[in-house]
Structures are given as structure tokens and as C-alpha cells.
């Protein structure tokens, strides 16, 4: 146990690099921000849901473009990404 703790303390790894950190931190973020934004994940018969996903994506792209032109894309990314 002492070897494990000494190796872990010296490596500088955080919770995000452990399997549970990936499972509970990175995976939900990636799934909700990227995975649910693709209209092809729902069946073709669900036209209302597909249309809703599409127009939400259009709104997100328009708001990002508007904020990028108003305050600058670099500044916008610095505020939103961390």
C-alpha cells in the first residue's frame, strides 16, 4: 500500500485521470455536449425530436458566432472552456 501511495503522490495524477474520474467526469460531459447533439441518434420516424435537435444546434451555433463576433472568439473560448 505504501508503494502505491508513494507512486501516486509523485505522479501528479488527479481524479480525472483515474477510471472512476473518466467514468463520472469526462464521459457525461462528452456524452451530453457531443453525443446528444447529433440528430441521427434518434429513429428516423421521430421527426419532431430530430427537428428539435437540429434547431437547438442551429441556435447554439448562432449564439457562439454572435458572442465570438461581439467579444472575440479567443476571449469567448477563455471564458467558456475552463
C-alpha positions in Angstrom: 0.0 0.0 0.0 2.8 2.4 0.8 4.4 1.8 -2.6 1.1 2.6 -4.3 0.6 5.8 -2.3 4.2 6.9 -2.9 4.0 6.3 -6.6 0.6 8.0 -6.9 1.7 11.1 -4.9 4.8 11.6 -7.1 3.0 11.2 -10.4 0.8 14.2 -10.0 -2.3 12.4 -11.3 -5.7 13.7 -10.4 -9.2 12.2 -10.1 -9.9 12.9 -13.8 -7.1 10.5 -14.9 -8.4 7.6 -12.9 -11.0 5.2 -14.3 -13.7 6.5 -12.0 -12.8 10.0 -12.9 -13.3 9.2 -16.6 -16.5 7.4 -15.8 -18.1 10.1 -13.7 -16.5 13.3 -15.0 -15.4 13.1 -18.7 -17.9 10.6 -20.1 -21.0 12.5 -19.0 -19.6 15.8 -20.3 -18.7 14.3 -23.7 -22.0 12.5 -24.0 -24.2 15.5 -23.2 -22.2 18.0 -25.1 -21.4 16.0 -28.2 -23.4 12.8 -28.3 -26.8 14.2 -27.8 -26.3 16.9 -30.4 -26.4 14.5 -33.4 -29.8 14.2 -34.9 -29.1 10.7 -36.2 -29.2 9.2 -32.7 -33.0 9.1 -32.7 -35.0 6.9 -35.1 -36.0 8.4 -38.4 -39.7 8.3 -37.5 -39.2 10.7 -34.7 -39.3 13.8 -36.9 -40.3 16.2 -34.1 -37.3 15.2 -31.9 -34.9 15.3 -34.9 -36.1 18.8 -35.8 -35.8 19.9 -32.2 -32.2 18.7 -32.0 -31.4 20.4 -35.3 -32.8 23.7 -34.3 -31.1 23.6 -30.9 -27.8 23.0 -32.7 -28.5 26.0 -35.0 -29.3 28.2 -32.0 -26.1 27.1 -30.3 -24.0 27.8 -33.4 -25.7 31.2 -33.8 -25.1 32.2 -30.2 -21.5 31.1 -30.3 -21.0 33.0 -33.6 -22.7 36.1 -32.1 -20.7 36.1 -28.9 -17.5 35.4 -30.9 -18.0 38.4 -33.1 -19.0 40.7 -30.1 -16.3 39.9 -27.7 -13.8 37.9 -29.8 -13.5 34.2 -30.2 -10.4 33.9 -28.1 -11.9 35.7 -25.2 -15.1 33.8 -25.5 -13.2 30.5 -25.5 -11.2 31.6 -22.5 -14.3 32.2 -20.5 -16.4 29.2 -21.7 -13.8 26.3 -21.9 -12.4 26.1 -18.4 
